Structure formats: C-alpha cells, structure tokens
Amino acid sequence: MQGSKVIAVVAAGLLLASCGTDRMDTTDTSMRPEPLEAQPVQTVESGQLPDPTTDTSQFPQKPADDPALAQQQTDQMASAALDVKKESLVGSWKVSANGVSCQMFLTLTNLGSGSRGGTRGCGNELALMNSWEVAGKQVLVKDRNGNQIASFFKTADSQFNGRSSTGTPITLSR
C-alpha cells in the first residue's frame, strides 16, 4: 500500500514538472515600454507664508450680522411665498446651507404638534431636526425639545428658501 502511495506521489510530481514553462524566464524586451524622458521642472520657491490672522486682505469680508436686514429678507420671502400643502412636502429634500449639502426627510407621522422629520449629513442646526409643521405659508423645523431651528417659504414648485434660527440662509430643493 505504501508503494502505491509513493508511485502516486512520484507520478504527480512528474505530471506537475511537465507543466512547467519558461515564459517567465524570457529576456525578450520587445514587450517592455520605452522609458520616459525627463521633463523640465520649475524651480521651487521657499519662504514663510503670511500670518492669516494679521493679513486679512486676501480673504473676503464676512457680512455683518444685521438682524434688521435678515428680518427684511424674511418679510420679502413671506410676501412672495406660494401656498404650501403639508402632503406635498413628504419625502426627501436636498438641503443647501453655507455651500454644504445634506438631506432632509419629512413624513406625516405625528410627533407632538407636528410631524416626524430628520436629516442626514447636515452639520449645522438642522442636524438637531426632529419634527416639522406648516404654519400658514411657512414651514417650521423644530428640534427634539420643540424649539424652532429653521423656517422656510415656498418660492417655486420644488424649492423652499429660508433661514436657520441663527440666520444662516438655507434652501430646500428636489
């Protein structure tokens, strides 16, 4: 029985040895790509960058927080706002605030005085969203404690514009 095992092992070894190839041993360079030529390089400058806290001329000025101006803009949005139906708001919305986009989800599931809602990927006040409701032509967004964190007015068929409670302009769109 051991003899048959030895014969089987030797036969398998011979079989595998016959499958060997010398393809990897070739020194044929016709398949290799040509080396790239060196390209000129610009000189590298070194030096100290200006201190951003002392040289602010390179940065745009932040607009002054003007509550009267914010209220005036809100009043203008309110006067031009389109009618809102709660059922038309249900679903997913793209949110844009300060150049950052995230998502808002609105449902008709009752939660306190409003309906359940939430956000995904929002890093501003909207990350705290828990519920929403319609008050006249305005959509109010609230946190878990019922505090208003944003409000919006319908400005087009699939767009709402408004502000967070801290004054950040926010747009909802589909």
N, C-alpha and C positions, 0 to 999 in steps of 0.2 A: 504494500500500500504506500510505503514511503517512497519507493522507487517511482511509482506513478506520479506522485506529487512533485518529485524532483524533475521528472521528464516534462510535466506540465509547466513548471516554472521556467525551465530552460527553453521550452518551445515559445512561451510568452515573451521571454527576453529576446529570442531571435526574431520573432514577429515584430516587436517594437523597434528593434535595431534596424530592420529592413525599411521601416517607415521614416527613418531619418532623412534629412535633406541638407543640402549645402547652400540653400538660398540665403541664409543669414551670413554665410561666410564670404559672399562675393564682395569684391572690391570695385565693382563697376560704379564709376562716379557719374555716369550719364544721367542718372535719376536724381542726383542731388542738385538743389537750386544754386544758382550763382551767388557768391557773397555780395552783399550790398556795399555800395560805395559810401565813403564817409561824406557827411553833409556839413556845410559850414555852420558854425554855432555862433550866435550873438554873444557878446561879452556879458557877463553877469555883473550887475552893479550891487554894491553893498552899501549899507548906510542905515541910519536909525529912522524908523517911521515916526511921523509926528504924533504927539500925545493927543488922542481923540478927546480928552476932557478939556484941553485948553484951546485946540484949534477946531472950532465947530463950523467953520466956513464951508467945509466940504459936505456937510450934512444939511438936508432941508430942515427948516424950522417946523416944529410941531405946532399945529394950530392951537391957539389959546382956547382953553375950555371956557366957553361962553354959554351959560345956561339960557340966557335970553335968546341967543341965536338958535340953540338946539330946540327951544320951545317954539320959535317961529317956524322952523323947518317942520316940526311935528304938526303944527297947526296947518301948514300948507298941504302936507300929506293927507291930513284928515279931511280938508275941504275938497280935495280931488279924489278921495278914496271911492272905490267901487263897492257895491253891496257884497256882503260875504254870507255864504251859506255854510254852516258847520260841516255838513255832509261832503261838500266839495273839497274840504281840506284834508280828509282822511287819506293816509298813505305816507309815502316817503318824499321828502323835500331836500334839495341841495341848499345848504346854508353857506353864505359868504360873509365873513366879518374880518376886517383888517387884513385882507388878502389871503386869508386862510379859509379853506373849505372843509365842511363836515356834513353830516346828515342829521335830519330831524324826522322823527316818526310820530304821526298823530293818529290816534284811534278814537272810537266812540265809546270806549269802555269808561263808565262813570268812575270818577275818583274825586271825592269831596264835592265841591261846587262846579268842578269842570270835568274834563276827560283826560284819560291817561295819555301821556306822551313822553318822549325821550329823545336823546341824541346819541350819536356815535362819532367819536373823533373830534369833538369840539373841546377846545382848551380854554374857552372864555366862560362867561357866566352861564351860557347855555348848557355847559356840562352838568349843571345842577338841575336842569329841567326835569319836572316830574308830572306836570299837568298843564292843560291849556283850556281856554274858553273864548267864546265870541261875545263881545260886548258892543252892540251896535255894529259899526263898520270896522271895529278894531278887534284884533286877535291878541289876547293876553297870554303870556307864557309865565308859569309860576314854578317855584322850587318846592321841595318837599314840605316846607312849612307854610305854603300858601302865599309867600312873598312874590310880588311881580318882579321878574327878572328881565323881561323884554315885552315890547308891544309892536304890532305890525299893522299896516294898512294895505289893502289890495290895490295895486297900481296897474295891473294888467291881468289877462286871463290866467296865466300861470306864474304870477310874480307878486310878492309882497315885499314892501320896504318898511323899515322901522329902526328902532334903537333899543339897545340894552339899557338896563337901569343905570348903568354908568355912562351912557351917552354914546357908546360905540355903534356906528351905523351897521345895520345888518340887512341882508337881502335873502329872501327865500325864493326859490325857483324850481321848476320841474323841467 
